[in-house]
Amino acid sequence: MFFNDLTRYEVVFLWSFVNFFATTYAFQQENSEVVLKHLAKAEALQFENKDSSIFHASKAETLALALGDSSLIGKSFNRQGAVYYVAGDYRKSVEKFTLALEVFDAIASPSGRAFALNGLGLIQLN
């Protein structure tokens, strides 16, 4: 049997290795949910409390960057673009939507690209 052939140290190493990845996965899942909650708060507040909305969208970006999750990074850029658009800061809005478009081009996400392109199109109408 495989496990019978392992030394005690190899078993401990194998267990540690599996435990590390299980913990890392749980950490990423938990923090991904936190990012999504910040994005939802940013969206909910974007018309009534722009400062809080920007705070939550920026917090989502910081966490998404720490996780290295491209989809969440792009979503945070898109949300920031939307918040800045509603606030009337079109320069920052273009900057964030452009960053989102670059991310979603890199990961081939049609829905992310569509959101970013729609945001950029709305800005051109103003």
N, C-alpha and C positions, 0 to 999 in steps of 0.2 A: 504494500500500500504506500501511497505517496507520503502521507503524514508520518508513517512509521520510519521512513528513511531520513526524515529531517532531524537535525540536532535541536536541542532545546533553544539555542540562540537563533536558529533559523525560524523556528516556530514563533518566537517572540518578535523577530524582525517582520515576519509575514503578517502577524496580527497587528503590529504597529502600523505597517504600511496600509493595510485594509482600513484600520481605524482612522488613520490620517485622512484618507480619501473620503470616507464616509462623513467625517466631521467637516471637511472642506465642502463637500456637496451640500450638506445641511446648512452650512454658513452661507453659501451662495444662494440657496433657495430662500432662506430667511431674508437675506439682504435684497434679493430681487423683489420680494414682496414689499419690502420697505420702499424701494425705489418706485414701484407702481403706486403705492399709497401716496407718496409725495406728488407724483404726477397727477393723480386723481384730485388731490387737494388743490394743486395749482390750477387745474381746469375749473374746479368748482368756484374758486375765488377770483378768477381772472377779470370778472366784470365789476365785482363789488369791492375788492381789496387787492389792488395791483401789487403793492409792496409785499404782502404775504404770498401772493401767487408767484412772484418772482423768487422769493426766498425758497419756496417749496420746489420750484422747477430747478433752481440752482443746486439745491441739496440733492435732488434726484440725479443731476449731472455728476456731481462729486462722487456719489455712491456708485453710479454706473461705471464711471471711469475706474474707480478702485476695484470693481468686480471684473472689469475688462469685457463687459457684455456689450457688444456692438449694437445689438438691437435696442437695448435700454439706453445706450448713449444717444443713438439717433432719435429715439422717442423723447428724450429729455431736451435735445436741441429743438425738435419740432415744437414741443410745448413752450419752450422759452420764446421761440419765434412767434407763436400765437399770442403769448402774453404781451410781448413787446409790441406786436401789431395792435392789439386792443388798447394798449397804453399810448399809442400814437408815436412810438419810437421806431420809425421805419428803418433807420440805419441798423440798429441792433437786431431788428426782426429779420432783415435781409441776411445779416451775418449768421444768425442762428439757423435760419432755413437753409442757407447754403451749406453750412456744416452738416446739417441733417441729410441733405441731398447727397453729399459726398459719402457719408457713412452708409446710407441705404443703397447707393450705387455699388459700393464695395461688397456689400453682402447680398446684393440682388434681391432687395425687398420691394416689390411693386407697390404695396400699400404705403410703406414709409416714404417712398419716392413721390407717390401721388399727393400725400399730405404736404410734403415740402414744396412741391411744384405748385400746388393750389395756393399755399401761403404766399409764395413769391408772386404768383399771378394776382392775388388780391392786392398786394402792395403796389403793383404796377397800375392798378385801377385808381389809386389815390394820387 
